[in-house]
Amino acid sequence: MRLKYIKSQDGVSQLERQIIDTMIRMGKLAVRATDLEKEFGYSRTNANLALSRLCKKGWLQRLKSGVYKIVPLGSDNANPIPEDAWAIAMELFSPCYISGWPAAEHWDLTEQIFNSTVIFTAQKQRKREQSIAGLTYITKFISEENIFGTKKIWSSNKPVLIADIHRTIIDVLDNPEIGGGGRHTIEIVQAYFQKKEADPEILWQYAERLNHGAVFRRLGFVAEKIMHMPDSWLEKLQAKIKTGIINLDPNGPDSGPIITKWGIRINIPLEDFS
């Protein structure tokens, strides 16, 4: 069988082919100048030049400054949209993990499909939303010490960290926007409590460790008014409530009844939740 090359993948030197072959053999998802320095003894300048040439010739696809992906043989163009968004995220944003709506979908807490990937990363980013090789990433900065409650899964034969089912709930309650908005976040929480894996004690432990006031408020309100959790568990959350009022949906209007017990304004309709 003949391999299909795109036109721009012609004209590589023997050394350039060796670079590509070596990176493929090593299973490199992302290629950086440091890889060429280590494997071939290149200087940083020469390594960057080599990667730039291979990119111009269509053998590498630029993901971000200094980071490239090998273009698969047989691609119709030199900039295909990668199918391994999660594995690429681990290369670009590590230390990091997947959370929000992609994690909710993974744990079967929602049937909605979203076209972007939510990344909690300990790398500070200039932009919250980034488009990389046709993939959209929504990033949220988090301290490395707060990367907990994750599970390792595999994507494109690469290890990926994803929020476990309990951390997914904590994260969307902390920031409902990454759960698809206030109402959809409540639907995700409802779906969680219907799962056999649901464990209120783990939710409490995660909330206490993260120690974000918004989590205690939203979790307390939803658990009491919608999930009807026992008072003994709710009291632990209520003890963490401090002064001030937050909106149930941060992107909703600044209007609606205030539940003083939880310090929260109900600014979205909840009539159909029970």
N, C-alpha and C positions, 0 to 999 in steps of 0.2 A: 504494500500500500504506500502510495506517495503522500508525504506530508504536504499540507497546503500552507504556503507562505503568503503573507500579504506583501504587496509590492514594496512597502517601506522597510521590510525586513531583509532586503537584499544587501549585499556589500559589506558584510562584517568580516573583520580580519580573523585569523586563526586564534589570536590572543583574546579577542572579544568573544569568540565562540567558547573559548575555554572558561571565560568568566561566567557566561550564561550557564554552561554545562555544570560548573562547580556549584553555582547557587541553586540550581535545580536539584542536584544530587544531595545538597545539604538540606533540602526542603525549606528553603528560605521563602517566606511569604512576602517579606519586605526586605529590600536591599539598600544598604547604606554605605557610605564611603568607608566606614570602619570595617565593614566586611572585606573590602578589597585590601585595605591596609593589613588586616590580619592574615588573609589567605595568600596574598600575592606580594606583600611587602611594599605596596604602593605608598607614596607620600600622600597626604591629605589632598594636595592640589591635583596630583595625577589621578587619584581615585575619583575625585569629583568630575574631572574632565572625561574620564572613561565612562562614567555613568551618564553624563550629559550626552556624549556621542551615541551611546546605545539607545538613549531615549529618542534622540533625533532620528535614528535609523529604524525606530519602531519596535525595538526589542524590549524596551522598558517603558513603563507607564508611570508618569510622575504622580505620586499621591499627595505629597506636600514637600516643602523645601527640604532637599537632601534625602528624601525617602521615595523609593521606586518599587514598582511591582513588575515582575516578569510577565510579558504579554504572551498568553498561550499560543502555541502554534495552531494555525487554522482560524484565528480570529479574523472577523471581517474587516476590522479596522485596528488602528494602533492604540485606541483608547476605549476598549470595551468596558461596560459597566461590570465590575466584579460581582461575583455571586456570594462572596464570603465576607459580608459586611461586619459580622461580629468578630471574626478572626483578625481582620484588618484593624478593627478598633483596638484590639489587644496590643497590636504592634505600634499603633500611633499614639495611644493615650495612656499606656501603662505607667504606673499602677492604676488600674481602673476595673470597673465591672459594669455589666449591662443591668439596667433597671427600668422602672416606669412601665409604659405600655408594652414594650417588647417582652419584658419579663412576665407581665400579666398574661400576655398571649401564650407564652411558653408554658406557664403553669395552668393553662386552661381556665383563667379567671375572666376572660373576655373573648368575644367572637369578632370584635372589631379588628380590622387590619389597618396598621399605620405604615406609612412609607418612610419613616425615619427611625433611627436607632438612638436610644437615650443612653448616654454614657456618664457615669459618675467617675470622675478622674481626680487624682491628686496633682495633676499637672495644671497649672493655671493657663487658661486659654484666652486669647484676645477676643474671640467671638464665641458667643453662646451657640449659635447655629453655624455649621460648616458643611459645605458641599465639597466632597472629595471623590474624584473619579466617578461622578454621577451618583454618589451615595450621600445621603443627608444624615448628619450627626447632630444631636442636641446634647450639649455638654453641660454638666453641672460640677462645679468644683467641690471637692470634699477633702478633708484632711486625711492623711494616710491612716491615722489611728482609728478613723471612723469607717474604714473599709472592713466590715465584718458582716456576718450573716450571709455569706455567699456560698455558691456551689460551683464546682468545676464540671463543665460539660465539654463536648467536643464539636467543633465546627471546622469543616475542611481539614480534618485530621489535626487540628490545632486545639490546644486547651483554651477554653474561654471561661472567664468568671462571670457568673450571673447572680443577681440577688436571689436568695432562696425565697420560697413562697411567703414566708413571714416578713422578711426584709422588704419584699416588694410592697406589702401593705404599709409598712412604716414609711417607705419612701414616697408613695403616692399621697399619703395623708399629710406628710410634711410639705409636699409641693403638688397639689392636685393637678396642676397644669401638665405634668408629665404622666398623669393618669388619664389624660383626655378631658380634663375639666372636672368641676365639682360633682355633677350628677354621675358622670361615668365612674369617677373614683368611688362613690358610694356603691355603685353596682359591683365594682371590683371587690370591695370589702364584703358585700353581701355574698358574693360567689365564694369568697375565701371561707366564710363561716359555714358554708354548706359542704366544704371539703372535709374528708376524714383526717387530713393533715392539720386542720385548724387547731391552734393551741394558744388560747388567750394568755397563758403564762409566758410563752416565748415572746408574744407581742409585748407584754409588759417588760420583760427583760431587755428586749431590743430598744424599746422606747426609753427606758431608764438609762441605758448605756449611751444612746445618742443624745438624750437630754435636750431635746428641742421642744419648747413650749407648745408650738403649733401641733405637734404630734399628740401630746397629751390632751389638748382641747378637742381636736377633731375626732380622735379615737374615742375619747370619753363620750362625746355627744352621740356619735354613730352607734357605739356599743350600747348606750342606754336607751336611746329613743327608737332605734331601728332593730338592733340585735337583742335588746332586752337582757343584757348581761346582769349577773347578780351584784347586789350592792357591795359585797365584800371586795370584789375585784374593781368595781368602779371607784371605790373610796381611795384606792392606791393612786389612781390617775388624778382624782380630784385634789389630792394632797399636793400635787405638783403644779397646780394652776396658780399663777401669779396675777397681778393686776393687769388691766388692759383688755381690749377687745380685738379679735381678729375676725375676718370674714371666712365663712365656710368655704366659699369659692373665692380665691384671691382675685380672680379676673371678673367677678360679678360686681353688681352695683353696691354702693355703700348705703344700702337701705334694707330693711327687713327686721323682724323681731330679734331681740338679743336674749340669749339664754345666759343669765348671769352666772349660774352654777359652773358653766364651762367657759365663760368669757368668750362667747362666739356669737356672731351675727348670722342668722339664717337668711342668706341673700339669694337663695335659689328655691324654686318650688319643690316641695317634698311630699305633696299629697299622695302620690302613687307609690311611695315607699311605706312598707309596713313591717 
